[in-house]
């Protein structure tokens, strides 16, 4: 056997053997269905509504992913603005930066004011 066939054959054989033992144990030991259903009972219980529920869940996950990306981008842009503002204001001539009457509102710059050294 080649390595690729071994890598595929062993897990598939194990899974089928496990399902077969599960089915036999449930049937021979008469385990109640509410306690441990057999694999064939589980497969027969799955009807067409599984796909509709899967699509709803997939849609909700995709919507959450898109909203998270939009909020992340907005947060990144908002956090970039004060740094850009600080760099642009630091290029002003020195007399304009040192005047105390010229201040940015604190809400725009998160506590940073041009011309006033940070502590």
C-alpha contacts under 8 A as a table, 3 or more apart, distances in Angstrom:
res1	aa1	res2	aa2	distance
1	X	5	X	6.44
1	X	6	X	6.62
2	X	5	X	5.47
2	X	6	X	6.39
3	X	6	X	5.11
3	X	7	X	6.09
4	X	7	X	5.11
4	X	8	X	6.36
5	X	8	X	5.22
5	X	9	X	5.72
6	X	9	X	5.05
6	X	10	X	5.92
7	X	10	X	6.16
7	X	11	X	7.22
8	X	11	X	6.00
8	X	12	X	6.43
9	X	12	X	5.29
9	X	13	X	5.93
10	X	13	X	5.17
10	X	14	X	6.08
11	X	14	X	5.06
11	X	15	X	6.14
12	X	15	X	5.15
12	X	16	X	6.17
13	X	16	X	5.24
13	X	17	X	5.98
14	X	17	X	5.07
14	X	18	X	6.03
15	X	18	X	5.09
15	X	19	X	6.23
16	X	19	X	5.13
16	X	20	X	6.11
17	X	20	X	5.04
17	X	21	X	6.12
18	X	21	X	5.18
18	X	22	X	6.08
19	X	22	X	5.01
19	X	23	X	6.13
19	X	39	X	6.81
20	X	23	X	5.14
20	X	24	X	6.16
21	X	24	X	5.09
21	X	25	X	5.95
22	X	25	X	5.19
22	X	26	X	6.19
22	X	38	X	6.82
22	X	39	X	7.33
23	X	26	X	5.34
23	X	27	X	6.21
23	X	38	X	5.20
23	X	39	X	6.14
23	X	40	X	7.54
24	X	27	X	5.17
24	X	28	X	5.84
25	X	28	X	5.33
25	X	29	X	5.74
25	X	30	X	8.00
26	X	29	X	5.49
26	X	30	X	5.72
26	X	31	X	5.19
26	X	36	X	7.32
26	X	37	X	7.21
26	X	38	X	5.96
27	X	30	X	5.23
27	X	31	X	6.98
27	X	38	X	7.60
31	X	35	X	6.91
31	X	36	X	6.50
31	X	37	X	7.72
32	X	35	X	5.41
32	X	36	X	6.44
32	X	37	X	7.16
33	X	36	X	5.38
33	X	37	X	4.45
33	X	38	X	7.43
34	X	37	X	6.50
37	X	41	X	6.10
37	X	42	X	6.55
38	X	41	X	5.23
38	X	42	X	6.43
39	X	42	X	5.05
39	X	43	X	6.28
40	X	43	X	5.15
40	X	44	X	6.12
41	X	44	X	5.08
41	X	45	X	6.11
42	X	45	X	5.18
42	X	46	X	6.65
43	X	46	X	5.41
44	X	47	X	7.36
46	X	49	X	7.79
46	X	50	X	6.61
47	X	50	X	6.12
48	X	51	X	6.13
48	X	52	X	7.40
49	X	52	X	5.15
49	X	53	X	6.21
50	X	53	X	5.24
50	X	54	X	6.06
51	X	54	X	4.88
51	X	55	X	6.11
52	X	55	X	5.17
52	X	56	X	6.33
53	X	56	X	5.10
53	X	57	X	6.23
54	X	57	X	5.17
54	X	58	X	6.06
55	X	58	X	4.98
55	X	59	X	6.04
56	X	59	X	5.10
56	X	60	X	6.25
57	X	60	X	5.12
57	X	61	X	6.18
58	X	61	X	5.13
58	X	62	X	6.11
59	X	62	X	5.11
59	X	63	X	6.07
60	X	63	X	5.08
60	X	64	X	6.19
61	X	64	X	5.15
61	X	65	X	6.18
62	X	65	X	5.01
62	X	66	X	6.22
63	X	66	X	5.20
63	X	67	X	6.17
64	X	67	X	5.15
64	X	68	X	6.02
65	X	68	X	5.16
65	X	69	X	6.30
66	X	69	X	5.18
66	X	70	X	6.29
67	X	70	X	5.09
67	X	71	X	6.14
68	X	71	X	5.18
68	X	72	X	5.97
69	X	72	X	5.01
69	X	73	X	6.08
70	X	73	X	5.20
70	X	74	X	6.21
71	X	74	X	5.06
71	X	75	X	6.09
72	X	75	X	5.10
72	X	76	X	6.18
73	X	76	X	5.08
73	X	77	X	6.23
74	X	77	X	5.17
74	X	78	X	6.13
75	X	78	X	5.12
75	X	79	X	6.08
76	X	79	X	5.19
76	X	80	X	6.13
77	X	80	X	5.08
77	X	81	X	6.47
78	X	81	X	5.53
78	X	82	X	7.74
79	X	82	X	6.47
79	X	83	X	7.55
80	X	83	X	5.56
80	X	84	X	6.33
81	X	84	X	5.16
81	X	85	X	6.07
82	X	85	X	4.94
82	X	86	X	6.10
82	X	108	X	7.24
82	X	109	X	5.27
82	X	110	X	7.34
83	X	86	X	5.09
83	X	87	X	6.30
84	X	87	X	5.19
84	X	88	X	6.23
85	X	88	X	5.19
85	X	89	X	6.10
85	X	109	X	7.71
86	X	89	X	5.23
86	X	90	X	6.13
86	X	114	X	7.49
87	X	90	X	5.22
87	X	91	X	6.80
88	X	91	X	5.50
88	X	92	X	7.31
89	X	92	X	5.47
89	X	97	X	7.48
89	X	114	X	6.68
90	X	97	X	7.42
90	X	114	X	7.51
92	X	96	X	6.55
92	X	97	X	6.39
93	X	96	X	5.68
93	X	97	X	6.56
94	X	97	X	5.15
94	X	98	X	6.30
95	X	98	X	5.38
95	X	99	X	6.57
96	X	99	X	5.70
96	X	102	X	7.93
97	X	102	X	7.98
97	X	114	X	5.87
97	X	115	X	4.53
98	X	114	X	7.50
98	X	115	X	4.40
98	X	116	X	7.14
99	X	102	X	5.81
99	X	115	X	6.69
100	X	103	X	6.68
100	X	115	X	7.09
100	X	116	X	7.67
103	X	113	X	5.92
103	X	114	X	6.42
104	X	108	X	6.85
104	X	109	X	6.98
104	X	113	X	5.82
104	X	114	X	7.13
105	X	108	X	5.58
105	X	109	X	6.90
105	X	113	X	7.72
106	X	109	X	5.39
106	X	110	X	5.53
106	X	111	X	4.77
106	X	112	X	6.64
106	X	113	X	7.08
107	X	110	X	5.45
107	X	111	X	6.98
109	X	112	X	5.28
109	X	113	X	7.03
112	X	118	X	7.30
113	X	116	X	5.84
114	X	117	X	7.90
